[in-house]
Amino acid sequence: MTKRKFYVSFTALLHALARNLVSEVDLGDGLFFFEASRLYVMGTGRCRDMIPKELEQAFGNDTEGGRKALEAVRRSVRRADQLGTIAWQGGGKPSRTGARVSDLLVKNGYTSISGSLKSITSPDIAIACEQAGLDLVVVHNFSVLERKD
């Protein structure tokens, strides 16, 4: 059985999808906390013009593949909002955002990482999850998925 994935980088997730390292099943079972804002991920407001560049970087000339992957991510994010498997940064102090990450993990059956979380960057979240011994693959860089468990 594969480990549940915790997506903490929107960009890394797009690159993983482009390399077929993540499936829609993985997305459906995943936890999410992106450094990117909800507006950015969902492509609303002023942020909607920035997504095509990310898709081009991840998918190259495969615009159809990029579009489908983005739709899959957005479906999964909407579902995660309903299921409580996503937390968003929001404004405010970094300590409050760190608490959101820990709250998400605890709510989904994992232990808190608040004591070991140095910052809210995706690499630091990955380190804190590893130090806590959480049974998750923290996707902060698509290359973590290329390793054999």
Backbone hydrogen bonds, N-H to C=O, Kabsch-Sander energy under -0.5 kcal/mol:
donor,donor_aa,acceptor,acceptor_aa,energy
4,R,135,D,-0.6
6,F,137,V,-2.8
7,Y,5,K,-0.6
7,Y,31,L,-3.1
8,V,6,F,-0.7
8,V,139,V,-1.7
9,S,139,V,-0.8
13,L,9,S,-2.1
14,L,10,F,-2.3
15,H,11,T,-2.2
16,A,12,A,-2.4
17,L,13,L,-2.5
18,A,14,L,-2.2
19,R,15,H,-1.4
20,N,17,L,-1.5
21,L,16,A,-3.0
22,V,16,A,-0.7
27,L,23,S,-2.1
28,G,24,E,-2.4
29,D,25,V,-1.6
30,G,26,D,-0.8
30,G,27,L,-0.8
31,L,5,K,-2.4
32,F,85,T,-2.2
33,F,7,Y,-2.9
35,E,8,V,-0.6
41,V,37,S,-2.5
42,M,38,R,-2.7
43,G,39,L,-0.7
43,G,40,Y,-0.7
44,T,39,L,-2.3
47,C,44,T,-1.3
48,R,45,G,-1.2
49,D,46,R,-0.8
50,M,47,C,-2.0
51,I,47,C,-0.7
53,K,50,M,-0.6
54,E,50,M,-1.1
55,L,51,I,-2.5
56,E,52,P,-2.4
57,Q,53,K,-2.2
58,A,54,E,-2.0
59,F,55,L,-3.5
60,G,56,E,-1.9
62,D,59,F,-2.1
63,T,61,N,-2.2
66,G,62,D,-2.3
67,R,63,T,-2.5
68,K,64,E,-2.5
69,A,65,G,-2.4
70,L,66,G,-2.4
71,E,67,R,-2.3
72,A,68,K,-2.2
73,V,69,A,-2.5
74,R,70,L,-2.6
75,R,71,E,-2.5
76,S,72,A,-2.4
77,V,73,V,-2.6
78,R,74,R,-2.4
79,R,75,R,-2.3
80,A,76,S,-2.7
81,D,77,V,-2.2
82,Q,78,R,-1.4
83,L,79,R,-2.2
84,G,80,A,-1.7
85,T,80,A,-2.0
86,I,80,A,-0.6
87,A,32,F,-2.0
96,R,93,K,-0.7
97,T,93,K,-1.6
98,G,94,P,-2.7
99,A,95,S,-1.8
100,R,96,R,-1.7
101,V,97,T,-1.8
102,S,98,G,-2.2
103,D,99,A,-3.0
104,L,100,R,-2.3
105,L,101,V,-2.1
106,V,102,S,-2.8
107,K,103,D,-2.7
108,N,104,L,-1.1
108,N,105,L,-0.6
109,G,106,V,-1.9
110,Y,105,L,-2.7
116,S,113,I,-1.2
117,L,113,I,-1.0
118,K,116,S,-0.8
125,I,121,T,-2.2
126,A,122,S,-2.2
127,I,123,P,-2.3
128,A,124,D,-2.5
129,C,125,I,-2.3
130,E,126,A,-2.1
131,Q,127,I,-2.8
132,A,128,A,-1.8
133,G,130,E,-1.3
134,L,129,C,-2.3
136,L,134,L,-2.1
137,V,4,R,-2.6
138,V,136,L,-0.7
139,V,6,F,-2.3
139,V,137,V,-0.8
140,H,138,V,-1.3
144,V,141,N,-2.2
145,L,142,F,-1.6
146,E,143,S,-0.9
147,R,143,S,-0.6
